């Protein structure tokens, strides 16, 4: 059973590293959460290391620019590991072929940029679906549209036995007060239709391998029991932490705020029901990161 806490400082002495989610925890897509920023600053002030672990389909440099634009202070985090980078490395090694059909928005073209760490990269060409050897999905072209609009094209893709590389396993995200569909919703539909979807972000292993590489690059040697995953996604952040296994802090006021009855703090009974329904266990829970 999860333990509800009032602030990160209550448990921070137990941990040396935070794997901190972004959307719903540190910002809402438009503005940073002031209390969350201060909580991360306090964790760093006592010697902790903050790794932003995000299912964003963007390269880490692009994620950093987005954080700067939103106004997230640079002094509240140390490094970034993105689902985008993990998936990009696989794509550049030819996992879904050299000719790919791209599903995403124009600003996600940075996904196709070269990576220094991939020395054996193949040449990737974006082509129409009819010519494709595989699919690369960073998200819907229209995040407000029902994923079902993709069913006819996915039926054709499945008949061609195309693999879909999903750069962001999240199903939805809240941009301010607006809920938007993510790449995970399209990958889920494709899988339900009998297609094969490949995942690289939370809760899947590749992004945690990338996180460990980022820690090693920074000279941070931390045993799993001293790492805490912070996030609002039960099927991404919390399930992923459970699989590592590392401890987790569930932010109930994010995607699950209604299910958990969260205003300032979660309703204990509804919180337990939400965790049980998702078939996950969170070490700790809190309404909002603070």
Backbone bond lengths (Angstrom), bond angles and torsions (degrees), N, CA, C in turn:
res aa  C-N    CA-C-N  psi(-1)  N-CA   C-N-CA  omega(-1)  CA-C   N-CA-C  phi
1 X - - - 1.476 - - 1.521 110.01 -
2 X 1.305 116.20 138.27 1.455 121.55 -178.82 1.522 111.94 -72.42
3 X 1.316 116.40 152.30 1.459 122.31 176.54 1.518 109.09 -108.25
4 X 1.326 117.69 126.54 1.455 122.06 179.82 1.529 109.36 -84.67
5 X 1.342 115.44 128.96 1.461 120.28 178.68 1.526 109.35 -118.34
6 X 1.336 116.44 166.32 1.472 120.81 -179.65 1.524 112.35 -97.36
7 X 1.345 116.99 -27.28 1.464 119.52 -178.59 1.519 109.90 -155.21
8 X 1.327 115.78 155.75 1.456 121.40 178.86 1.525 111.14 -60.64
9 X 1.316 117.02 -32.41 1.462 121.03 -177.19 1.524 112.99 -60.76
10 X 1.336 117.05 -23.23 1.465 120.32 179.17 1.522 111.95 -63.73
11 X 1.324 117.22 -28.77 1.467 120.98 -174.14 1.524 113.06 -122.93
12 X 1.317 117.65 -1.96 1.469 120.34 -171.06 1.521 113.72 -62.27
13 X 1.332 118.38 -28.07 1.463 120.26 179.83 1.524 112.91 -65.14
14 X 1.320 116.66 -16.61 1.461 121.13 -179.94 1.531 112.64 -78.88
15 X 1.353 116.18 -13.64 1.472 119.72 -169.64 1.523 112.64 -130.59
16 X 1.332 114.81 149.77 1.462 121.71 177.46 1.527 112.16 -109.10
17 X 1.336 116.38 -22.08 1.467 121.53 -177.58 1.520 109.94 -133.28
18 X 1.336 115.96 137.73 1.463 121.73 171.06 1.520 108.76 -110.83
19 X 1.331 116.55 131.51 1.454 122.54 165.63 1.526 104.96 -97.26
20 X 1.312 117.91 97.41 1.462 121.24 -171.52 1.520 112.79 -103.56
21 X 1.303 115.97 126.41 1.458 122.71 175.23 1.529 109.53 -70.86
22 X 1.333 117.03 163.29 1.462 120.90 -178.05 1.529 112.79 -103.00
23 X 1.336 115.85 -75.25 1.471 119.82 -177.14 1.524 110.70 -59.78
24 X 1.323 115.78 129.71 1.460 120.88 178.23 1.512 113.96 84.83
25 X 1.327 116.85 -10.73 1.472 120.94 -179.93 1.523 111.25 -118.78
26 X 1.330 115.84 -51.00 1.461 121.01 -177.41 1.528 112.36 -104.51
27 X 1.336 116.56 -25.76 1.469 120.64 177.23 1.524 109.70 -156.63
28 X 1.337 116.02 170.69 1.471 121.07 -179.86 1.518 112.90 -113.22
29 X 1.324 116.11 18.40 1.448 120.32 -178.62 1.513 113.21 95.91
30 X 1.340 116.09 -18.45 1.461 121.71 -179.81 1.525 112.67 -121.45
31 X 1.337 116.20 -43.33 1.463 121.20 -176.36 1.527 110.90 -138.99
32 X 1.327 117.19 150.17 1.469 119.77 176.10 1.520 111.05 -75.16
33 X 1.324 115.99 156.73 1.459 121.81 174.74 1.527 107.67 -90.52
34 X 1.317 117.13 115.25 1.462 121.83 -172.84 1.527 112.47 -57.53
35 X 1.343 116.90 -43.72 1.469 119.36 -178.45 1.526 111.38 -66.18
36 X 1.332 117.00 -35.41 1.459 120.14 178.96 1.527 110.41 -67.18
37 X 1.319 116.22 -41.64 1.466 120.99 177.44 1.522 110.33 -57.94
38 X 1.319 116.65 -46.85 1.464 120.53 -179.02 1.516 111.98 -66.49
39 X 1.340 117.25 -35.06 1.465 120.52 178.25 1.526 111.00 -64.05
40 X 1.336 116.41 -41.20 1.471 120.21 178.56 1.523 110.81 -69.63
41 X 1.328 117.17 -39.30 1.460 120.17 176.62 1.526 110.76 -59.78
42 X 1.331 116.43 -42.73 1.464 120.69 -179.53 1.530 110.89 -65.02
43 X 1.332 116.58 -38.13 1.464 120.53 178.80 1.523 110.29 -65.02
44 X 1.334 117.07 -42.56 1.456 121.00 177.84 1.530 111.65 -66.76
45 X 1.330 116.53 -36.02 1.464 120.87 -177.62 1.523 111.79 -62.34
46 X 1.309 116.65 -28.78 1.465 119.46 179.50 1.535 111.79 -91.53
47 X 1.343 116.65 9.23 1.451 120.38 176.23 1.508 115.22 103.33
48 X 1.334 117.98 3.61 1.454 121.33 -179.29 1.520 112.57 -77.14
49 X 1.321 115.94 161.58 1.468 122.84 -179.20 1.524 108.16 -117.33
50 X 1.332 117.15 127.48 1.463 121.89 -177.83 1.521 109.87 -108.92
51 X 1.318 115.45 112.48 1.459 121.98 175.45 1.526 107.96 -105.37
52 X 1.315 116.89 117.26 1.461 121.00 177.58 1.523 107.96 -77.93
53 X 1.325 115.73 112.37 1.466 122.65 -176.62 1.519 107.42 -107.70
54 X 1.325 116.45 105.36 1.456 120.62 -169.41 1.517 113.39 -125.68
55 X 1.322 115.38 145.51 1.459 120.90 174.53 1.525 111.97 -86.61
56 X 1.307 117.51 15.02 1.457 120.73 175.22 1.531 109.47 -58.60
57 X 1.338 117.25 136.63 1.470 119.33 178.11 1.515 113.08 -78.21
58 X 1.320 117.73 2.17 1.464 121.96 -175.92 1.537 111.85 -87.92
59 X 1.327 117.05 154.80 1.467 120.44 170.56 1.529 109.44 -62.86
60 X 1.329 116.62 158.39 1.466 118.76 -175.10 1.532 112.24 -62.39
61 X 1.336 117.98 -33.35 1.464 120.34 178.97 1.519 110.20 -64.24
62 X 1.320 116.41 -37.30 1.458 121.22 178.66 1.529 110.50 -71.08
63 X 1.339 116.60 -37.74 1.468 120.50 176.67 1.525 109.65 -62.03
64 X 1.341 116.16 -42.11 1.462 119.97 -180.00 1.527 111.02 -62.48
65 X 1.326 117.37 -40.34 1.466 120.49 177.75 1.523 110.98 -64.42
66 X 1.325 116.23 -38.67 1.461 120.43 178.44 1.525 110.64 -64.12
67 X 1.332 117.10 -42.03 1.463 121.04 178.79 1.528 110.76 -63.43
68 X 1.325 115.65 -40.64 1.463 120.20 178.58 1.529 110.29 -63.30
69 X 1.324 116.40 -41.68 1.461 120.95 -179.81 1.524 111.19 -64.54
70 X 1.325 116.69 -40.39 1.467 121.64 179.69 1.521 110.91 -69.44
71 X 1.335 116.51 -31.49 1.456 120.62 -179.36 1.510 114.68 107.55
72 X 1.342 117.15 17.62 1.463 120.38 176.09 1.526 107.92 -74.03
73 X 1.327 118.94 120.28 1.472 121.51 -176.55 1.528 112.60 -62.88
74 X 1.312 115.76 140.00 1.465 120.65 -178.77 1.525 112.12 -68.70
75 X 1.317 118.36 -19.86 1.460 120.12 -176.01 1.527 114.09 -85.75
76 X 1.343 117.78 6.44 1.470 118.49 179.68 1.527 112.32 -104.83
77 X 1.332 117.47 4.29 1.465 120.55 177.83 1.527 110.22 -148.79
78 X 1.350 114.70 163.29 1.467 120.01 -176.84 1.520 114.01 -111.47
79 X 1.329 117.79 -42.79 1.462 120.61 -175.29 1.524 109.87 -151.24
80 X 1.338 115.32 169.06 1.464 121.95 -177.72 1.524 109.91 -130.24
81 X 1.322 116.01 136.75 1.462 122.32 169.18 1.523 106.40 -127.54
82 X 1.335 116.69 118.39 1.463 120.15 -175.95 1.525 112.20 -113.64
83 X 1.311 114.18 149.27 1.462 120.15 173.77 1.520 110.02 -58.69
84 X 1.345 115.09 -34.48 1.454 119.89 179.20 1.509 112.78 -58.05
85 X 1.331 117.47 -46.02 1.462 120.52 -179.86 1.530 111.29 -65.62
86 X 1.326 116.11 -40.39 1.459 119.87 179.73 1.529 110.72 -63.50
87 X 1.332 116.41 -42.93 1.462 121.02 -179.88 1.527 111.60 -72.08
88 X 1.341 116.87 -37.18 1.463 120.96 179.61 1.524 111.01 -60.03
89 X 1.324 116.17 -42.74 1.458 119.79 -179.19 1.525 110.61 -60.37
90 X 1.322 116.15 -40.80 1.467 120.05 179.11 1.528 110.89 -66.92
91 X 1.339 116.96 -42.56 1.462 120.65 179.53 1.524 111.04 -62.04
92 X 1.353 116.21 -45.59 1.455 120.45 -176.70 1.525 112.45 -67.06
93 X 1.320 116.50 -17.48 1.465 120.13 175.16 1.528 111.25 -90.62
94 X 1.337 116.60 3.74 1.458 121.05 174.15 1.508 115.95 86.89
95 X 1.333 118.26 21.70 1.461 120.71 -175.19 1.523 112.98 -59.48
96 X 1.339 118.21 -34.33 1.468 120.03 179.66 1.536 110.91 -115.84
97 X 1.318 116.11 22.74 1.457 120.12 176.96 1.516 112.85 98.47
98 X 1.319 115.20 176.36 1.457 121.31 -178.05 1.525 112.21 -94.42
99 X 1.324 117.05 -25.99 1.459 122.21 178.21 1.529 108.18 -107.79
100 X 1.337 116.25 115.01 1.463 119.28 -172.64 1.529 111.38 -124.13
101 X 1.316 114.14 145.98 1.460 121.84 171.53 1.522 107.12 -92.90
102 X 1.324 116.50 122.85 1.458 122.10 -175.22 1.521 111.40 -97.46
103 X 1.332 115.90 129.86 1.462 122.53 172.53 1.520 107.17 -115.81
104 X 1.316 117.53 116.68 1.455 121.09 -179.19 1.514 110.67 168.98
105 X 1.327 115.17 -173.77 1.450 121.43 179.84 1.526 109.85 -101.19
106 X 1.341 116.96 158.47 1.467 120.54 -177.15 1.528 114.04 -53.82
107 X 1.355 117.17 -35.30 1.463 117.96 -177.12 1.525 112.77 -70.73
108 X 1.338 117.64 -7.52 1.462 120.39 178.99 1.525 112.81 -94.85
109 X 1.338 117.39 11.95 1.460 119.75 177.87 1.530 112.33 -65.14
110 X 1.337 116.43 -18.35 1.466 119.49 176.90 1.526 111.66 -62.48
111 X 1.316 116.43 -15.92 1.465 120.72 177.57 1.528 111.19 -58.73
112 X 1.315 116.99 -27.96 1.464 121.31 -175.04 1.531 112.83 -92.01
113 X 1.324 117.19 4.71 1.459 120.43 179.06 1.529 110.75 -68.04
114 X 1.335 118.84 150.75 1.469 121.86 178.74 1.528 111.21 -62.69
115 X 1.329 115.81 158.07 1.464 122.48 175.76 1.520 108.83 -126.17
116 X 1.320 116.94 128.23 1.460 121.00 -178.85 1.522 112.30 -61.51
117 X 1.347 116.47 -32.55 1.463 119.52 -175.89 1.527 112.60 -75.56
118 X 1.343 117.58 -10.36 1.465 121.11 179.00 1.526 108.13 -102.97
119 X 1.322 115.84 94.46 1.467 120.92 -176.61 1.526 111.97 -82.26
120 X 1.334 116.40 -19.87 1.469 120.67 -177.06 1.524 111.50 -106.51
121 X 1.335 117.31 35.25 1.459 121.83 -176.32 1.525 111.69 -67.03
122 X 1.334 114.59 144.67 1.455 121.08 173.86 1.529 108.25 -99.82
123 X 1.306 117.81 165.21 1.460 121.15 178.36 1.527 109.34 -81.92
124 X 1.331 116.11 121.51 1.462 121.99 -178.94 1.529 109.50 -101.79
125 X 1.326 115.81 130.43 1.462 121.84 177.66 1.516 109.53 -121.69
126 X 1.328 116.95 132.62 1.461 121.27 175.79 1.522 109.17 -85.66
127 X 1.320 115.49 128.09 1.468 121.39 -175.83 1.528 109.64 -135.84
128 X 1.350 117.77 166.45 1.466 120.35 173.80 1.525 110.60 -63.76
129 X 1.314 115.82 159.70 1.459 121.26 -178.29 1.524 111.98 -53.65
130 X 1.304 116.37 -39.47 1.469 120.39 -176.12 1.525 112.34 -63.11
131 X 1.329 117.54 -24.45 1.467 121.09 -178.01 1.531 112.76 -102.89
132 X 1.305 117.79 -0.73 1.467 121.95 -169.42 1.523 113.93 -78.29
133 X 1.335 114.18 148.32 1.460 122.45 171.52 1.530 111.06 -99.56
134 X 1.332 115.79 -13.16 1.450 121.13 -179.94 1.524 109.99 -168.07
135 X 1.332 115.74 176.49 1.465 122.09 -177.04 1.522 109.52 -123.80
136 X 1.326 116.22 136.67 1.456 122.43 172.69 1.527 107.62 -117.59
137 X 1.317 116.67 121.09 1.467 121.14 -176.91 1.524 110.35 -122.54
138 X 1.335 116.11 115.85 1.466 120.84 174.28 1.525 111.13 -99.67
139 X 1.330 116.87 -9.49 1.463 121.70 179.93 1.511 109.80 153.11
140 X 1.333 117.92 169.52 1.464 120.70 178.95 1.529 111.19 -65.71
141 X 1.319 116.25 150.97 1.456 120.00 172.97 1.522 110.05 -63.41
142 X 1.334 115.83 -36.31 1.468 122.51 176.03 1.518 107.80 -123.04
143 X 1.350 118.75 102.11 1.466 121.63 -176.28 1.526 114.50 -62.22
144 X 1.332 117.61 -15.04 1.462 120.25 179.97 1.523 112.76 -90.80
145 X 1.327 117.24 -11.70 1.460 121.54 -176.06 1.528 111.54 -82.03
146 X 1.326 116.59 143.47 1.456 122.65 176.75 1.529 109.04 -59.28
147 X 1.338 118.29 129.84 1.467 120.15 178.85 1.527 113.78 -55.08
148 X 1.331 117.02 -22.11 1.462 120.77 -178.97 1.525 112.85 -59.86
149 X 1.335 117.31 -19.87 1.471 119.04 179.77 1.531 110.59 -63.65
150 X 1.339 117.36 -18.40 1.457 121.04 -178.92 1.522 112.60 -86.22
151 X 1.320 118.71 -6.30 1.462 121.22 -173.19 1.540 113.76 -56.13
152 X 1.343 120.44 -46.21 1.471 118.86 -179.65 1.535 113.04 -59.78
153 X 1.342 117.21 -44.07 1.461 119.91 179.76 1.525 110.82 -69.16
154 X 1.328 116.93 -36.14 1.462 120.15 178.77 1.535 111.09 -67.65
155 X 1.316 116.84 -33.31 1.459 119.50 177.28 1.522 110.03 -62.88
156 X 1.324 115.85 -42.85 1.463 120.48 177.75 1.530 110.47 -64.92
157 X 1.341 116.43 -43.42 1.462 120.83 -179.90 1.522 111.24 -62.98
158 X 1.320 116.86 -39.60 1.465 120.60 179.38 1.526 110.38 -64.84
159 X 1.324 116.49 -39.14 1.464 120.46 178.62 1.527 111.54 -64.33
160 X 1.337 115.89 -27.14 1.473 120.81 176.35 1.529 111.95 -87.03
161 X 1.349 116.43 -0.90 1.471 122.25 -179.16 1.526 112.36 59.95
162 X 1.324 116.32 39.38 1.459 120.45 178.91 1.528 110.35 -81.71
163 X 1.319 116.11 138.36 1.458 121.14 173.40 1.525 108.92 -87.16
164 X 1.327 116.29 142.24 1.462 121.84 178.77 1.519 109.32 -107.03
165 X 1.324 116.58 118.20 1.463 121.80 175.85 1.520 108.01 -88.91
166 X 1.320 116.28 114.53 1.466 122.47 -177.39 1.528 109.36 -96.73
167 X 1.332 115.75 115.97 1.463 120.35 -176.32 1.520 113.08 -85.56
168 X 1.326 117.76 -8.61 1.470 121.88 -179.36 1.516 109.23 -149.73
169 X 1.345 118.95 102.74 1.456 121.42 -177.65 1.539 115.00 -69.10
170 X 1.336 118.41 -9.90 1.461 119.61 179.43 1.530 110.33 -59.01
171 X 1.334 115.32 140.32 1.466 120.29 176.69 1.525 109.94 -82.87
172 X 1.335 116.09 -47.91 1.464 121.05 178.88 1.521 109.47 -138.42
173 X 1.341 115.20 163.92 1.454 122.33 173.83 1.519 107.18 -144.58
174 X 1.321 116.82 150.52 1.461 121.09 177.86 1.519 109.44 -100.86
175 X 1.337 115.74 113.63 1.454 121.51 174.77 1.526 106.20 -98.26
176 X 1.328 116.27 100.09 1.455 119.98 -170.81 1.514 108.73 64.95
177 X 1.315 117.36 -122.03 1.459 122.24 178.73 1.520 112.09 -99.26
178 X 1.329 117.42 4.86 1.463 121.66 -176.57 1.514 110.87 -104.85
179 X 1.328 117.17 127.05 1.458 121.49 178.19 1.528 109.35 -89.63
180 X 1.347 115.58 130.30 1.454 121.28 -177.84 1.533 110.45 -122.35
181 X 1.331 114.98 150.30 1.460 120.96 176.73 1.531 109.48 -79.26
182 X 1.332 115.25 147.46 1.466 121.25 178.19 1.531 109.93 -118.38
183 X 1.313 115.48 178.14 1.464 120.73 -177.94 1.521 112.27 -58.69
184 X 1.325 116.90 -33.01 1.456 120.27 -179.24 1.519 113.20 -59.48
185 X 1.334 117.06 -30.74 1.463 120.38 178.85 1.528 110.46 -67.81
186 X 1.337 116.44 -38.52 1.455 120.03 178.58 1.530 110.72 -70.69
187 X 1.329 116.05 -41.89 1.465 119.95 178.64 1.528 110.97 -63.41
188 X 1.320 115.84 -38.13 1.462 120.27 178.14 1.526 110.81 -62.93
189 X 1.333 117.06 -43.92 1.457 121.09 177.78 1.527 110.70 -61.96
190 X 1.323 116.41 -44.84 1.467 120.19 -178.84 1.526 110.72 -61.65
191 X 1.319 116.26 -41.03 1.464 120.46 178.30 1.524 111.00 -65.29
192 X 1.325 116.43 -43.25 1.471 120.53 178.80 1.524 111.38 -61.38
193 X 1.330 116.79 -29.05 1.458 121.05 179.38 1.525 112.56 -82.55
194 X 1.343 116.04 -3.32 1.460 120.12 178.96 1.504 114.63 102.69
195 X 1.355 117.14 2.10 1.453 120.46 176.48 1.523 111.17 -81.06
196 X 1.323 116.36 170.99 1.471 121.34 179.85 1.524 110.05 -108.19
197 X 1.339 115.77 120.56 1.462 121.89 178.59 1.520 109.59 -110.86
198 X 1.322 116.40 137.70 1.461 122.80 -179.58 1.531 108.88 -112.53
199 X 1.326 116.58 129.17 1.461 121.51 -174.28 1.525 111.33 -116.18
200 X 1.352 115.70 147.73 1.458 120.36 -177.83 1.525 113.57 -132.30
201 X 1.331 117.86 -13.50 1.462 121.33 178.96 1.517 111.52 -95.68
202 X 1.319 115.46 -174.33 1.463 121.19 178.51 1.524 110.35 -57.83
203 X 1.333 119.73 135.42 1.461 128.37 11.16 1.527 114.57 -97.10
204 X 1.318 118.36 19.90 1.464 121.57 -172.56 1.525 112.37 -86.71
205 X 1.322 115.02 155.56 1.463 121.98 -170.21 1.529 115.97 -59.97
206 X 1.350 120.43 -38.68 1.470 118.96 -173.39 1.520 115.59 -54.84
207 X 1.341 118.13 -38.24 1.467 118.40 -177.11 1.528 111.32 -71.77
208 X 1.325 117.33 -28.11 1.467 119.50 177.21 1.530 110.23 -75.02
209 X 1.329 116.49 -31.53 1.466 119.69 173.73 1.534 109.33 -64.46
210 X 1.335 116.00 -40.65 1.458 120.64 177.21 1.525 110.47 -64.10
211 X 1.329 116.84 -40.64 1.469 120.86 179.17 1.521 110.51 -60.37
212 X 1.319 117.36 -44.18 1.466 120.62 179.23 1.524 110.92 -64.67
213 X 1.333 116.54 -35.41 1.462 120.15 176.97 1.522 110.28 -65.19
214 X 1.355 117.48 -40.77 1.460 121.36 178.89 1.535 109.75 -62.88
215 X 1.326 117.60 -41.02 1.463 120.59 178.74 1.526 109.89 -64.04
216 X 1.323 116.58 -43.52 1.462 120.29 -179.71 1.527 110.68 -63.19
217 X 1.327 117.17 -40.18 1.459 121.02 178.47 1.525 111.64 -61.57
218 X 1.348 115.82 -30.99 1.461 120.79 -179.64 1.525 112.39 -89.18
219 X 1.327 116.55 -0.57 1.460 120.42 -179.58 1.511 113.15 75.47
220 X 1.331 116.93 23.88 1.466 121.57 -179.70 1.522 109.06 -97.40
221 X 1.308 116.59 114.45 1.459 122.89 179.05 1.518 107.74 -107.90
222 X 1.328 116.03 103.04 1.466 119.89 -172.75 1.527 110.48 -131.94
223 X 1.332 118.09 125.02 1.468 120.21 177.73 1.532 110.02 -69.44
224 X 1.334 117.77 153.45 1.463 121.62 -177.30 1.531 114.35 -53.74
225 X 1.315 116.42 -34.40 1.474 118.67 -177.05 1.522 112.71 -71.29
226 X 1.322 117.44 -9.09 1.466 121.02 178.02 1.535 111.83 -105.83
227 X 1.345 115.99 13.18 1.459 121.40 178.13 1.524 109.24 -110.42
228 X 1.333 116.51 135.70 1.461 122.15 178.04 1.524 109.30 -122.06
229 X 1.337 116.41 125.27 1.461 121.93 175.53 1.522 108.97 -91.43
230 X 1.322 116.66 129.71 1.463 122.52 -179.19 1.520 108.60 -117.08
231 X 1.330 117.34 126.01 1.458 118.40 -179.93 1.509 113.35 -173.35
232 X 1.343 114.93 164.79 1.464 120.46 -178.69 1.520 112.74 -107.60
233 X 1.333 117.85 2.29 1.457 120.67 -179.96 1.517 111.53 -98.40
234 X 1.316 117.21 113.11 1.463 120.31 -178.65 1.528 111.93 -65.47
235 X 1.326 116.30 -40.10 1.467 120.47 -176.85 1.526 112.78 -90.20
236 X 1.330 117.03 -0.56 1.469 120.69 177.97 1.523 109.90 -120.01
237 X 1.333 117.21 -72.80 1.463 121.34 -176.68 1.526 112.90 -62.76
238 X 1.332 116.18 -49.99 1.469 119.80 -173.73 1.524 111.33 -76.74
239 X 1.315 117.30 -43.19 1.468 119.94 177.21 1.522 110.57 -63.61
240 X 1.326 116.71 -40.02 1.459 120.18 178.92 1.513 112.05 -63.05
241 X 1.333 117.06 -42.81 1.464 121.27 177.95 1.522 110.55 -62.16
242 X 1.313 115.58 -41.04 1.461 121.16 -179.87 1.523 110.91 -62.36
243 X 1.325 116.40 -34.31 1.460 120.24 -178.98 1.506 114.43 -77.67
244 X 1.327 118.31 -17.85 1.469 120.28 -174.50 1.535 114.26 -68.19
245 X 1.286 125.81 -51.31 1.451 127.84 -5.15 1.536 110.51 -97.69
246 X 1.330 114.98 139.69 1.461 121.32 173.47 1.522 107.86 -136.95
247 X 1.329 117.26 163.60 1.460 120.86 178.66 1.526 110.15 -69.57
248 X 1.338 114.83 159.62 1.462 119.29 -178.30 1.521 111.21 -139.20
249 X 1.329 114.61 150.38 1.463 123.00 173.44 1.521 106.99 -120.02
250 X 1.327 116.07 110.95 1.454 121.81 -177.12 1.520 110.25 -86.38
251 X 1.342 116.97 122.92 1.455 122.63 176.84 1.529 107.33 -90.18
252 X 1.311 116.74 99.19 1.466 120.69 -171.60 1.526 113.36 -75.99
253 X 1.336 117.63 -16.01 1.459 120.65 -178.01 1.510 114.23 -85.85
254 X 1.339 117.28 8.32 1.450 121.60 177.91 1.511 111.37 -92.08
255 X 1.329 116.59 -120.65 1.456 121.28 -176.62 1.528 113.37 -60.45
256 X 1.319 117.52 -27.70 1.472 121.18 -175.64 1.527 113.37 -103.05
257 X 1.324 117.45 20.82 1.469 119.44 -174.84 1.531 112.99 -58.48
258 X 1.337 117.41 -38.38 1.466 119.63 -179.95 1.519 110.85 -73.03
259 X 1.324 116.96 -44.07 1.465 120.69 -179.39 1.520 112.11 -63.20
260 X 1.338 117.04 -31.60 1.465 120.86 -176.83 1.529 112.56 -97.71
261 X 1.334 116.58 0.46 1.466 120.18 179.95 1.512 112.72 61.83
262 X 1.343 116.75 34.69 1.464 120.48 -174.89 1.523 112.02 -84.17
263 X 1.326 115.15 124.78 1.466 122.10 167.28 1.523 105.33 -111.77
264 X 1.327 116.25 -75.01 1.464 120.21 170.60 1.526 109.73 -97.48
265 X 1.323 115.87 -43.44 1.451 123.05 177.65 1.531 109.02 -131.47
266 X 1.328 117.54 158.74 1.464 119.17 -179.99 1.518 112.06 -72.30
267 X 1.321 115.75 151.82 1.455 121.57 170.52 1.536 106.36 -74.60
268 X 1.333 119.16 121.46 1.476 121.49 -173.69 1.521 114.11 -54.28
269 X 1.328 116.74 -42.73 1.463 119.63 -178.10 1.529 110.83 -67.98
270 X 1.330 116.97 -45.63 1.468 120.47 179.42 1.529 111.04 -66.12
271 X 1.327 116.44 -34.80 1.458 120.58 177.45 1.520 110.54 -61.23
272 X 1.328 116.63 -48.16 1.463 120.18 179.37 1.524 111.28 -62.50
273 X 1.326 117.02 -37.38 1.457 120.95 178.60 1.529 110.93 -64.98
274 X 1.342 116.18 -40.75 1.459 120.65 -179.85 1.526 111.14 -66.20
275 X 1.316 117.11 -42.19 1.458 120.96 178.84 1.527 110.91 -66.02
276 X 1.322 115.81 -41.15 1.463 120.32 179.02 1.512 110.89 -64.69
277 X 1.339 116.80 -43.00 1.466 121.01 -179.89 1.520 111.35 -63.01
278 X 1.329 116.74 -35.80 1.466 121.25 179.59 1.523 112.19 -82.91
279 X 1.331 116.29 -8.87 1.466 123.16 -179.68 1.527 111.80 58.55
280 X 1.341 114.83 44.07 1.459 120.70 176.58 1.519 109.57 -131.58
281 X 1.331 115.01 163.97 1.459 121.68 176.96 1.521 108.56 -126.06
282 X 1.330 116.11 128.89 1.462 121.48 175.82 1.525 108.22 -107.95
283 X 1.319 116.70 134.12 1.463 120.03 179.24 1.521 110.21 -63.35
284 X 1.332 114.85 -45.62 1.459 122.04 -178.04 1.531 109.40 -133.03
285 X 1.321 116.59 158.64 1.468 121.79 174.21 1.522 109.51 -140.66
286 X 1.331 114.42 150.69 1.470 121.43 179.17 1.519 107.42 -154.10
287 X 1.324 117.17 152.52 1.460 119.95 -179.92 1.517 111.77 -63.65
288 X 1.344 116.41 -50.78 1.461 122.11 -179.25 1.510 108.37 -143.07
289 X 1.317 116.95 150.75 1.455 121.04 178.72 1.536 109.12 -66.76
290 X 1.327 116.46 122.02 1.465 121.52 -178.96 1.512 109.39 -158.41
